[in-house]
């Protein structure tokens, strides 16, 4: 027997729901690594510009070269 999914229904404002709780959790778990990497790049940029004293353009070029090198 095939198990059919239950109808989602309407939310408290009368709008049709489009996602289940598991969909929200799965989406959140997918966004977590993206946010961690964005935070790390921001901290590296701050460190290299404020503490080491490199220009922002140089830091951006260095990170771009590292990303391109990592892609290959």
mmCIF file of the N, C-alpha and C atoms, coordinates in Angstrom:
data_MODEL
# 
_entry.id   MODEL 
# 
loop_
_atom_site.group_PDB 
_atom_site.id 
_atom_site.type_symbol 
_atom_site.label_atom_id 
_atom_site.label_alt_id 
_atom_site.label_comp_id 
_atom_site.label_asym_id 
_atom_site.label_entity_id 
_atom_site.label_seq_id 
_atom_site.pdbx_PDB_ins_code 
_atom_site.Cartn_x 
_atom_site.Cartn_y 
_atom_site.Cartn_z 
_atom_site.occupancy 
_atom_site.B_iso_or_equiv 
_atom_site.pdbx_formal_charge 
_atom_site.auth_seq_id 
_atom_site.auth_comp_id 
_atom_site.auth_asym_id 
_atom_site.auth_atom_id 
_atom_site.pdbx_PDB_model_num 
ATOM 1   N N  . UNK A 1 1  ? 0.829  -1.187 0.000  1.00 0.00 ? 1  UNK A N  1 
ATOM 2   C CA . UNK A 1 1  ? 0.000  0.000  0.000  1.00 0.00 ? 1  UNK A CA 1 
ATOM 3   C C  . UNK A 1 1  ? 0.869  1.244  0.000  1.00 0.00 ? 1  UNK A C  1 
ATOM 4   N N  . UNK A 1 2  ? 0.526  2.158  -0.846 1.00 0.00 ? 2  UNK A N  1 
ATOM 5   C CA . UNK A 1 2  ? 1.251  3.428  -0.907 1.00 0.00 ? 2  UNK A CA 1 
ATOM 6   C C  . UNK A 1 2  ? 0.701  4.364  0.152  1.00 0.00 ? 2  UNK A C  1 
ATOM 7   N N  . UNK A 1 3  ? 1.618  4.960  0.883  1.00 0.00 ? 3  UNK A N  1 
ATOM 8   C CA . UNK A 1 3  ? 1.216  5.893  1.929  1.00 0.00 ? 3  UNK A CA 1 
ATOM 9   C C  . UNK A 1 3  ? 1.081  7.274  1.309  1.00 0.00 ? 3  UNK A C  1 
ATOM 10  N N  . UNK A 1 4  ? -0.103 7.860  1.413  1.00 0.00 ? 4  UNK A N  1 
ATOM 11  C CA . UNK A 1 4  ? -0.314 9.196  0.857  1.00 0.00 ? 4  UNK A CA 1 
ATOM 12  C C  . UNK A 1 4  ? -0.053 10.235 1.939  1.00 0.00 ? 4  UNK A C  1 
ATOM 13  N N  . UNK A 1 5  ? 0.499  11.361 1.505  1.00 0.00 ? 5  UNK A N  1 
ATOM 14  C CA . UNK A 1 5  ? 0.783  12.438 2.451  1.00 0.00 ? 5  UNK A CA 1 
ATOM 15  C C  . UNK A 1 5  ? -0.496 13.190 2.777  1.00 0.00 ? 5  UNK A C  1 
ATOM 16  N N  . UNK A 1 6  ? -0.574 13.617 4.025  1.00 0.00 ? 6  UNK A N  1 
ATOM 17  C CA . UNK A 1 6  ? -1.735 14.346 4.492  1.00 0.00 ? 6  UNK A CA 1 
ATOM 18  C C  . UNK A 1 6  ? -1.767 15.745 3.869  1.00 0.00 ? 6  UNK A C  1 
ATOM 19  N N  . UNK A 1 7  ? -2.959 16.244 3.617  1.00 0.00 ? 7  UNK A N  1 
ATOM 20  C CA . UNK A 1 7  ? -3.147 17.591 3.084  1.00 0.00 ? 7  UNK A CA 1 
ATOM 21  C C  . UNK A 1 7  ? -2.542 18.607 4.049  1.00 0.00 ? 7  UNK A C  1 
ATOM 22  N N  . UNK A 1 8  ? -1.876 19.632 3.523  1.00 0.00 ? 8  UNK A N  1 
ATOM 23  C CA . UNK A 1 8  ? -1.223 20.618 4.375  1.00 0.00 ? 8  UNK A CA 1 
ATOM 24  C C  . UNK A 1 8  ? -2.213 21.570 5.039  1.00 0.00 ? 8  UNK A C  1 
ATOM 25  N N  . UNK A 1 9  ? -3.217 21.983 4.326  1.00 0.00 ? 9  UNK A N  1 
ATOM 26  C CA . UNK A 1 9  ? -4.224 22.855 4.904  1.00 0.00 ? 9  UNK A CA 1 
ATOM 27  C C  . UNK A 1 9  ? -3.828 24.316 4.851  1.00 0.00 ? 9  UNK A C  1 
ATOM 28  N N  . UNK A 1 10 ? -4.486 25.118 5.686  1.00 0.00 ? 10 UNK A N  1 
ATOM 29  C CA . UNK A 1 10 ? -4.288 26.558 5.716  1.00 0.00 ? 10 UNK A CA 1 
ATOM 30  C C  . UNK A 1 10 ? -3.594 26.963 7.006  1.00 0.00 ? 10 UNK A C  1 
ATOM 31  N N  . UNK A 1 11 ? -2.863 28.084 6.951  1.00 0.00 ? 11 UNK A N  1 
ATOM 32  C CA . UNK A 1 11 ? -2.253 28.589 8.182  1.00 0.00 ? 11 UNK A CA 1 
ATOM 33  C C  . UNK A 1 11 ? -3.253 29.469 8.928  1.00 0.00 ? 11 UNK A C  1 
ATOM 34  N N  . UNK A 1 12 ? -2.809 30.157 9.975  1.00 0.00 ? 12 UNK A N  1 
ATOM 35  C CA . UNK A 1 12 ? -3.718 30.936 10.821 1.00 0.00 ? 12 UNK A CA 1 
ATOM 36  C C  . UNK A 1 12 ? -4.309 32.143 10.094 1.00 0.00 ? 12 UNK A C  1 
ATOM 37  N N  . UNK A 1 13 ? -3.687 32.579 8.996  1.00 0.00 ? 13 UNK A N  1 
ATOM 38  C CA . UNK A 1 13 ? -4.201 33.725 8.244  1.00 0.00 ? 13 UNK A CA 1 
ATOM 39  C C  . UNK A 1 13 ? -4.992 33.301 7.011  1.00 0.00 ? 13 UNK A C  1 
ATOM 40  N N  . UNK A 1 14 ? -5.188 32.013 6.825  1.00 0.00 ? 14 UNK A N  1 
ATOM 41  C CA . UNK A 1 14 ? -5.978 31.504 5.723  1.00 0.00 ? 14 UNK A CA 1 
ATOM 42  C C  . UNK A 1 14 ? -5.199 31.286 4.442  1.00 0.00 ? 14 UNK A C  1 
ATOM 43  N N  . UNK A 1 15 ? -3.862 31.311 4.518  1.00 0.00 ? 15 UNK A N  1 
ATOM 44  C CA . UNK A 1 15 ? -3.024 31.101 3.337  1.00 0.00 ? 15 UNK A CA 1 
ATOM 45  C C  . UNK A 1 15 ? -2.650 29.625 3.248  1.00 0.00 ? 15 UNK A C  1 
ATOM 46  N N  . UNK A 1 16 ? -2.671 29.083 2.020  1.00 0.00 ? 16 UNK A N  1 
ATOM 47  C CA . UNK A 1 16 ? -2.334 27.675 1.806  1.00 0.00 ? 16 UNK A CA 1 
ATOM 48  C C  . UNK A 1 16 ? -0.883 27.410 2.201  1.00 0.00 ? 16 UNK A C  1 
ATOM 49  N N  . UNK A 1 17 ? -0.663 26.412 3.048  1.00 0.00 ? 17 UNK A N  1 
ATOM 50  C CA . UNK A 1 17 ? 0.690  26.032 3.432  1.00 0.00 ? 17 UNK A CA 1 
ATOM 51  C C  . UNK A 1 17 ? 1.362  25.309 2.274  1.00 0.00 ? 17 UNK A C  1 
ATOM 52  N N  . UNK A 1 18 ? 2.677  25.490 2.138  1.00 0.00 ? 18 UNK A N  1 
ATOM 53  C CA . UNK A 1 18 ? 3.393  24.842 1.043  1.00 0.00 ? 18 UNK A CA 1 
ATOM 54  C C  . UNK A 1 18 ? 4.536  23.956 1.526  1.00 0.00 ? 18 UNK A C  1 
ATOM 55  N N  . UNK A 1 19 ? 4.890  24.026 2.813  1.00 0.00 ? 19 UNK A N  1 
ATOM 56  C CA . UNK A 1 19 ? 6.008  23.234 3.329  1.00 0.00 ? 19 UNK A CA 1 
ATOM 57  C C  . UNK A 1 19 ? 5.619  22.578 4.647  1.00 0.00 ? 19 UNK A C  1 
ATOM 58  N N  . UNK A 1 20 ? 6.191  21.415 4.863  1.00 0.00 ? 20 UNK A N  1 
ATOM 59  C CA . UNK A 1 20 ? 6.022  20.716 6.135  1.00 0.00 ? 20 UNK A CA 1 
ATOM 60  C C  . UNK A 1 20 ? 7.183  21.066 7.057  1.00 0.00 ? 20 UNK A C  1 
ATOM 61  N N  . UNK A 1 21 ? 7.106  20.652 8.311  1.00 0.00 ? 21 UNK A N  1 
ATOM 62  C CA . UNK A 1 21 ? 8.170  20.919 9.270  1.00 0.00 ? 21 UNK A CA 1 
ATOM 63  C C  . UNK A 1 21 ? 9.475  20.282 8.818  1.00 0.00 ? 21 UNK A C  1 
ATOM 64  N N  . UNK A 1 22 ? 9.407  19.072 8.277  1.00 0.00 ? 22 UNK A N  1 
ATOM 65  C CA . UNK A 1 22 ? 10.633 18.414 7.806  1.00 0.00 ? 22 UNK A CA 1 
ATOM 66  C C  . UNK A 1 22 ? 11.265 19.176 6.641  1.00 0.00 ? 22 UNK A C  1 
ATOM 67  N N  . UNK A 1 23 ? 10.440 19.834 5.819  1.00 0.00 ? 23 UNK A N  1 
ATOM 68  C CA . UNK A 1 23 ? 10.975 20.656 4.726  1.00 0.00 ? 23 UNK A CA 1 
ATOM 69  C C  . UNK A 1 23 ? 11.738 21.853 5.291  1.00 0.00 ? 23 UNK A C  1 
ATOM 70  N N  . UNK A 1 24 ? 11.192 22.484 6.312  1.00 0.00 ? 24 UNK A N  1 
ATOM 71  C CA . UNK A 1 24 ? 11.868 23.619 6.945  1.00 0.00 ? 24 UNK A CA 1 
ATOM 72  C C  . UNK A 1 24 ? 13.179 23.177 7.598  1.00 0.00 ? 24 UNK A C  1 
ATOM 73  N N  . UNK A 1 25 ? 13.157 22.036 8.253  1.00 0.00 ? 25 UNK A N  1 
ATOM 74  C CA . UNK A 1 25 ? 14.382 21.540 8.891  1.00 0.00 ? 25 UNK A CA 1 
ATOM 75  C C  . UNK A 1 25 ? 15.441 21.181 7.856  1.00 0.00 ? 25 UNK A C  1 
ATOM 76  N N  . UNK A 1 26 ? 15.038 20.551 6.768  1.00 0.00 ? 26 UNK A N  1 
ATOM 77  C CA . UNK A 1 26 ? 15.978 20.210 5.706  1.00 0.00 ? 26 UNK A CA 1 
ATOM 78  C C  . UNK A 1 26 ? 16.572 21.450 5.058  1.00 0.00 ? 26 UNK A C  1 
ATOM 79  N N  . UNK A 1 27 ? 15.757 22.464 4.839  1.00 0.00 ? 27 UNK A N  1 
ATOM 80  C CA . UNK A 1 27 ? 16.250 23.709 4.267  1.00 0.00 ? 27 UNK A CA 1 
ATOM 81  C C  . UNK A 1 27 ? 17.212 24.396 5.226  1.00 0.00 ? 27 UNK A C  1 
ATOM 82  N N  . UNK A 1 28 ? 16.889 24.384 6.503  1.00 0.00 ? 28 UNK A N  1 
ATOM 83  C CA . UNK A 1 28 ? 17.774 24.989 7.501  1.00 0.00 ? 28 UNK A CA 1 
ATOM 84  C C  . UNK A 1 28 ? 19.113 24.285 7.594  1.00 0.00 ? 28 UNK A C  1 
ATOM 85  N N  . UNK A 1 29 ? 19.104 22.957 7.496  1.00 0.00 ? 29 UNK A N  1 
ATOM 86  C CA . UNK A 1 29 ? 20.361 22.207 7.528  1.00 0.00 ? 29 UNK A CA 1 
ATOM 87  C C  . UNK A 1 29 ? 21.198 22.473 6.280  1.00 0.00 ? 29 UNK A C  1 
ATOM 88  N N  . UNK A 1 30 ? 20.553 22.787 5.179  1.00 0.00 ? 30 UNK A N  1 
ATOM 89  C CA . UNK A 1 30 ? 21.287 23.133 3.974  1.00 0.00 ? 30 UNK A CA 1 
ATOM 90  C C  . UNK A 1 30 ? 21.871 24.535 4.024  1.00 0.00 ? 30 UNK A C  1 
ATOM 91  N N  . UNK A 1 31 ? 21.213 25.440 4.738  1.00 0.00 ? 31 UNK A N  1 
ATOM 92  C CA . UNK A 1 31 ? 21.687 26.817 4.846  1.00 0.00 ? 31 UNK A CA 1 
ATOM 93  C C  . UNK A 1 31 ? 22.804 26.971 5.876  1.00 0.00 ? 31 UNK A C  1 
ATOM 94  N N  . UNK A 1 32 ? 22.907 26.062 6.813  1.00 0.00 ? 32 UNK A N  1 
ATOM 95  C CA . UNK A 1 32 ? 23.900 26.161 7.883  1.00 0.00 ? 32 UNK A CA 1 
ATOM 96  C C  . UNK A 1 32 ? 25.335 26.223 7.365  1.00 0.00 ? 32 UNK A C  1 
ATOM 97  N N  . UNK A 1 33 ? 25.772 25.314 6.480  1.00 0.00 ? 33 UNK A N  1 
ATOM 98  C CA . UNK A 1 33 ? 27.157 25.417 5.984  1.00 0.00 ? 33 UNK A CA 1 
ATOM 99  C C  . UNK A 1 33 ? 27.415 26.710 5.213  1.00 0.00 ? 33 UNK A C  1 
ATOM 100 N N  . UNK A 1 34 ? 26.416 27.193 4.484  1.00 0.00 ? 34 UNK A N  1 
ATOM 101 C CA . UNK A 1 34 ? 26.570 28.446 3.746  1.00 0.00 ? 34 UNK A CA 1 
ATOM 102 C C  . UNK A 1 34 ? 26.820 29.610 4.708  1.00 0.00 ? 34 UNK A C  1 
ATOM 103 N N  . UNK A 1 35 ? 26.083 29.659 5.795  1.00 0.00 ? 35 UNK A N  1 
ATOM 104 C CA . UNK A 1 35 ? 26.258 30.726 6.771  1.00 0.00 ? 35 UNK A CA 1 
ATOM 105 C C  . UNK A 1 35 ? 27.592 30.615 7.490  1.00 0.00 ? 35 UNK A C  1 
ATOM 106 N N  . UNK A 1 36 ? 28.035 29.407 7.772  1.00 0.00 ? 36 UNK A N  1 
ATOM 107 C CA . UNK A 1 36 ? 29.332 29.220 8.430  1.00 0.00 ? 36 UNK A CA 1 
ATOM 108 C C  . UNK A 1 36 ? 30.452 29.708 7.519  1.00 0.00 ? 36 UNK A C  1 
ATOM 109 N N  . UNK A 1 37 ? 30.398 29.358 6.234  1.00 0.00 ? 37 UNK A N  1 
ATOM 110 C CA . UNK A 1 37 ? 31.439 29.792 5.303  1.00 0.00 ? 37 UNK A CA 1 
ATOM 111 C C  . UNK A 1 37 ? 31.421 31.305 5.116  1.00 0.00 ? 37 UNK A C  1 
ATOM 112 N N  . UNK A 1 38 ? 30.252 31.913 5.062  1.00 0.00 ? 38 UNK A N  1 
ATOM 113 C CA . UNK A 1 38 ? 30.171 33.362 4.941  1.00 0.00 ? 38 UNK A CA 1 
ATOM 114 C C  . UNK A 1 38 ? 30.779 34.048 6.153  1.00 0.00 ? 38 UNK A C  1 
ATOM 115 N N  . UNK A 1 39 ? 30.541 33.504 7.319  1.00 0.00 ? 39 UNK A N  1 
ATOM 116 C CA . UNK A 1 39 ? 31.109 34.057 8.551  1.00 0.00 ? 39 UNK A CA 1 
ATOM 117 C C  . UNK A 1 39 ? 32.625 33.936 8.553  1.00 0.00 ? 39 UNK A C  1 
ATOM 118 N N  . UNK A 1 40 ? 33.147 32.809 8.123  1.00 0.00 ? 40 UNK A N  1 
ATOM 119 C CA . UNK A 1 40 ? 34.593 32.617 8.086  1.00 0.00 ? 40 UNK A CA 1 
ATOM 120 C C  . UNK A 1 40 ? 35.269 33.557 7.098  1.00 0.00 ? 40 UNK A C  1 
ATOM 121 N N  . UNK A 1 41 ? 34.663 33.764 5.928  1.00 0.00 ? 41 UNK A N  1 
ATOM 122 C CA . UNK A 1 41 ? 35.232 34.687 4.951  1.00 0.00 ? 41 UNK A CA 1 
ATOM 123 C C  . UNK A 1 41 ? 35.210 36.111 5.502  1.00 0.00 ? 41 UNK A C  1 
ATOM 124 N N  . UNK A 1 42 ? 34.159 36.479 6.184  1.00 0.00 ? 42 UNK A N  1 
ATOM 125 C CA . UNK A 1 42 ? 34.094 37.804 6.793  1.00 0.00 ? 42 UNK A CA 1 
ATOM 126 C C  . UNK A 1 42 ? 35.156 37.998 7.861  1.00 0.00 ? 42 UNK A C  1 
ATOM 127 N N  . UNK A 1 43 ? 35.388 36.992 8.678  1.00 0.00 ? 43 UNK A N  1 
ATOM 128 C CA . UNK A 1 43 ? 36.413 37.091 9.709  1.00 0.00 ? 43 UNK A CA 1 
ATOM 129 C C  . UNK A 1 43 ? 37.807 37.142 9.105  1.00 0.00 ? 43 UNK A C  1 
ATOM 130 N N  . UNK A 1 44 ? 38.048 36.367 8.039  1.00 0.00 ? 44 UNK A N  1 
ATOM 131 C CA . UNK A 1 44 ? 39.345 36.424 7.361  1.00 0.00 ? 44 UNK A CA 1 
ATOM 132 C C  . UNK A 1 44 ? 39.582 37.799 6.743  1.00 0.00 ? 44 UNK A C  1 
ATOM 133 N N  . UNK A 1 45 ? 38.548 38.365 6.130  1.00 0.00 ? 45 UNK A N  1 
ATOM 134 C CA . UNK A 1 45 ? 38.675 39.689 5.544  1.00 0.00 ? 45 UNK A CA 1 
ATOM 135 C C  . UNK A 1 45 ? 38.992 40.728 6.605  1.00 0.00 ? 45 UNK A C  1 
ATOM 136 N N  . UNK A 1 46 ? 38.304 40.670 7.728  1.00 0.00 ? 46 UNK A N  1 
ATOM 137 C CA . UNK A 1 46 ? 38.575 41.599 8.828  1.00 0.00 ? 46 UNK A CA 1 
ATOM 138 C C  . UNK A 1 46 ? 40.002 41.435 9.335  1.00 0.00 ? 46 UNK A C  1 
ATOM 139 N N  . UNK A 1 47 ? 40.434 40.204 9.527  1.00 0.00 ? 47 UNK A N  1 
ATOM 140 C CA . UNK A 1 47 ? 41.772 39.952 10.049 1.00 0.00 ? 47 UNK A CA 1 
ATOM 141 C C  . UNK A 1 47 ? 42.846 40.508 9.114  1.00 0.00 ? 47 UNK A C  1 
ATOM 142 N N  . UNK A 1 48 ? 42.719 40.205 7.810  1.00 0.00 ? 48 UNK A N  1 
ATOM 143 C CA . UNK A 1 48 ? 43.749 40.637 6.869  1.00 0.00 ? 48 UNK A CA 1 
ATOM 144 C C  . UNK A 1 48 ? 43.747 42.151 6.659  1.00 0.00 ? 48 UNK A C  1 
ATOM 145 N N  . UNK A 1 49 ? 42.586 42.809 6.727  1.00 0.00 ? 49 UNK A N  1 
ATOM 146 C CA . UNK A 1 49 ? 42.566 44.255 6.501  1.00 0.00 ? 49 UNK A CA 1 
ATOM 147 C C  . UNK A 1 49 ? 42.922 45.037 7.767  1.00 0.00 ? 49 UNK A C  1 
ATOM 148 N N  . UNK A 1 50 ? 42.410 44.655 8.915  1.00 0.00 ? 50 UNK A N  1 
ATOM 149 C CA . UNK A 1 50 ? 42.615 45.437 10.132 1.00 0.00 ? 50 UNK A CA 1 
ATOM 150 C C  . UNK A 1 50 ? 43.863 45.041 10.903 1.00 0.00 ? 50 UNK A C  1 
ATOM 151 N N  . UNK A 1 51 ? 44.141 43.777 11.021 1.00 0.00 ? 51 UNK A N  1 
ATOM 152 C CA . UNK A 1 51 ? 45.264 43.312 11.849 1.00 0.00 ? 51 UNK A CA 1 
ATOM 153 C C  . UNK A 1 51 ? 46.565 43.192 11.068 1.00 0.00 ? 51 UNK A C  1 
ATOM 154 N N  . UNK A 1 52 ? 46.502 42.638 9.852  1.00 0.00 ? 52 UNK A N  1 
ATOM 155 C CA . UNK A 1 52 ? 47.708 42.459 9.052  1.00 0.00 ? 52 UNK A CA 1 
ATOM 156 C C  . UNK A 1 52 ? 48.032 43.739 8.286  1.00 0.00 ? 52 UNK A C  1 
ATOM 157 N N  . UNK A 1 53 ? 47.002 44.483 7.872  1.00 0.00 ? 53 UNK A N  1 
ATOM 158 C CA . UNK A 1 53 ? 47.216 45.758 7.197  1.00 0.00 ? 53 UNK A CA 1 
ATOM 159 C C  . UNK A 1 53 ? 47.191 45.695 5.685  1.00 0.00 ? 53 UNK A C  1 
ATOM 160 N N  . UNK A 1 54 ? 46.653 44.626 5.111  1.00 0.00 ? 54 UNK A N  1 
ATOM 161 C CA . UNK A 1 54 ? 46.552 44.528 3.657  1.00 0.00 ? 54 UNK A CA 1 
ATOM 162 C C  . UNK A 1 54 ? 45.379 45.366 3.150  1.00 0.00 ? 54 UNK A C  1 
ATOM 163 N N  . UNK A 1 55 ? 45.463 45.802 1.901  1.00 0.00 ? 55 UNK A N  1 
ATOM 164 C CA . UNK A 1 55 ? 44.364 46.534 1.284  1.00 0.00 ? 55 UNK A CA 1 
ATOM 165 C C  . UNK A 1 55 ? 43.205 45.570 0.999  1.00 0.00 ? 55 UNK A C  1 
ATOM 166 N N  . UNK A 1 56 ? 41.992 46.113 1.007  1.00 0.00 ? 56 UNK A N  1 
ATOM 167 C CA . UNK A 1 56 ? 40.809 45.276 0.794  1.00 0.00 ? 56 UNK A CA 1 
ATOM 168 C C  . UNK A 1 56 ? 40.826 44.616 -0.580 1.00 0.00 ? 56 UNK A C  1 
ATOM 169 N N  . UNK A 1 57 ? 41.311 45.328 -1.599 1.00 0.00 ? 57 UNK A N  1 
ATOM 170 C CA . UNK A 1 57 ? 41.397 44.752 -2.940 1.00 0.00 ? 57 UNK A CA 1 
ATOM 171 C C  . UNK A 1 57 ? 42.361 43.578 -2.996 1.00 0.00 ? 57 UNK A C  1 
ATOM 172 N N  . UNK A 1 58 ? 43.457 43.698 -2.268 1.00 0.00 ? 58 UNK A N  1 
ATOM 173 C CA . UNK A 1 58 ? 44.432 42.607 -2.226 1.00 0.00 ? 58 UNK A CA 1 
ATOM 174 C C  . UNK A 1 58 ? 43.838 41.372 -1.547 1.00 0.00 ? 58 UNK A C  1 
ATOM 175 N N  . UNK A 1 59 ? 43.099 41.593 -0.478 1.00 0.00 ? 59 UNK A N  1 
ATOM 176 C CA . UNK A 1 59 ? 42.460 40.480 0.231  1.00 0.00 ? 59 UNK A CA 1 
ATOM 177 C C  . UNK A 1 59 ? 41.435 39.812 -0.683 1.00 0.00 ? 59 UNK A C  1 
ATOM 178 N N  . UNK A 1 60 ? 40.640 40.614 -1.403 1.00 0.00 ? 60 UNK A N  1 
ATOM 179 C CA . UNK A 1 60 ? 39.637 40.056 -2.312 1.00 0.00 ? 60 UNK A CA 1 
ATOM 180 C C  . UNK A 1 60 ? 40.295 39.248 -3.424 1.00 0.00 ? 60 UNK A C  1 
ATOM 181 N N  . UNK A 1 61 ? 41.402 39.766 -3.962 1.00 0.00 ? 61 UNK A N  1 
ATOM 182 C CA . UNK A 1 61 ? 42.120 39.048 -5.016 1.00 0.00 ? 61 UNK A CA 1 
ATOM 183 C C  . UNK A 1 61 ? 42.688 37.739 -4.487 1.00 0.00 ? 61 UNK A C  1 
ATOM 184 N N  . UNK A 1 62 ? 43.228 37.777 -3.279 1.00 0.00 ? 62 UNK A N  1 
ATOM 185 C CA . UNK A 1 62 ? 43.792 36.573 -2.675 1.00 0.00 ? 62 UNK A CA 1 
ATOM 186 C C  . UNK A 1 62 ? 42.709 35.509 -2.458 1.00 0.00 ? 62 UNK A C  1 
ATOM 187 N N  . UNK A 1 63 ? 41.548 35.919 -1.957 1.00 0.00 ? 63 UNK A N  1 
ATOM 188 C CA . UNK A 1 63 ? 40.453 34.969 -1.731 1.00 0.00 ? 63 UNK A CA 1 
ATOM 189 C C  . UNK A 1 63 ? 39.908 34.434 -3.061 1.00 0.00 ? 63 UNK A C  1 
ATOM 190 N N  . UNK A 1 64 ? 39.869 35.281 -4.095 1.00 0.00 ? 64 UNK A N  1 
ATOM 191 C CA . UNK A 1 64 ? 39.406 34.833 -5.409 1.00 0.00 ? 64 UNK A CA 1 
ATOM 192 C C  . UNK A 1 64 ? 40.349 33.789 -5.983 1.00 0.00 ? 64 UNK A C  1 
ATOM 193 N N  . UNK A 1 65 ? 41.646 34.043 -5.909 1.00 0.00 ? 65 UNK A N  1 
ATOM 194 C CA . UNK A 1 65 ? 42.629 33.082 -6.414 1.00 0.00 ? 65 UNK A CA 1 
ATOM 195 C C  . UNK A 1 65 ? 42.535 31.765 -5.646 1.00 0.00 ? 65 UNK A C  1 
ATOM 196 N N  . UNK A 1 66 ? 42.329 31.848 -4.344 1.00 0.00 ? 66 UNK A N  1 
ATOM 197 C CA . UNK A 1 66 ? 42.195 30.629 -3.536 1.00 0.00 ? 66 UNK A CA 1 
ATOM 198 C C  . UNK A 1 66 ? 40.948 29.842 -3.945 1.00 0.00 ? 66 UNK A C  1 
ATOM 199 N N  . UNK A 1 67 ? 39.839 30.536 -4.225 1.00 0.00 ? 67 UNK A N  1 
ATOM 200 C CA . UNK A 1 67 ? 38.608 29.851 -4.638 1.00 0.00 ? 67 UNK A CA 1 
ATOM 201 C C  . UNK A 1 67 ? 38.767 29.195 -6.014 1.00 0.00 ? 67 UNK A C  1 
ATOM 202 N N  . UNK A 1 68 ? 39.413 29.891 -6.940 1.00 0.00 ? 68 UNK A N  1 
ATOM 203 C CA . UNK A 1 68 ? 39.621 29.334 -8.273 1.00 0.00 ? 68 UNK A CA 1 
ATOM 204 C C  . UNK A 1 68 ? 40.549 28.127 -8.185 1.00 0.00 ? 68 UNK A C  1 
ATOM 205 N N  . UNK A 1 69 ? 41.617 28.250 -7.415 1.00 0.00 ? 69 UNK A N  1 
ATOM 206 C CA . UNK A 1 69 ? 42.544 27.140 -7.229 1.00 0.00 ? 69 UNK A CA 1 
ATOM 207 C C  . UNK A 1 69 ? 41.841 25.943 -6.583 1.00 0.00 ? 69 UNK A C  1 
ATOM 208 N N  . UNK A 1 70 ? 40.957 26.223 -5.634 1.00 0.00 ? 70 UNK A N  1 
ATOM 209 C CA . UNK A 1 70 ? 40.221 25.159 -4.942 1.00 0.00 ? 70 UNK A CA 1 
ATOM 210 C C  . UNK A 1 70 ? 39.236 24.459 -5.881 1.00 0.00 ? 70 UNK A C  1 
ATOM 211 N N  . UNK A 1 71 ? 38.718 25.185 -6.861 1.00 0.00 ? 71 UNK A N  1 
ATOM 212 C CA . UNK A 1 71 ? 37.763 24.604 -7.801 1.00 0.00 ? 71 UNK A CA 1 
ATOM 213 C C  . UNK A 1 71 ? 38.416 23.527 -8.677 1.00 0.00 ? 71 UNK A C  1 
ATOM 214 N N  . UNK A 1 72 ? 39.707 23.690 -8.922 1.00 0.00 ? 72 UNK A N  1 
ATOM 215 C CA . UNK A 1 72 ? 40.415 22.717 -9.746 1.00 0.00 ? 72 UNK A CA 1 
ATOM 216 C C  . UNK A 1 72 ? 41.112 21.704 -8.869 1.00 0.00 ? 72 UNK A C  1 
# 
